[in-house]
Amino acid sequence: MLLVLYHVVLKNLHLESASQSRS
């Protein structure tokens, strides 16, 4: 369970970072 949540959080952070970089 924790691993799944961890992966989701990392994915969200990565997506946010990519979005900010793109902007």
Secondary structure, 3 states (H helix, E strand, C coil): CHHHHHHHHHHHHHHHHHHHHHC
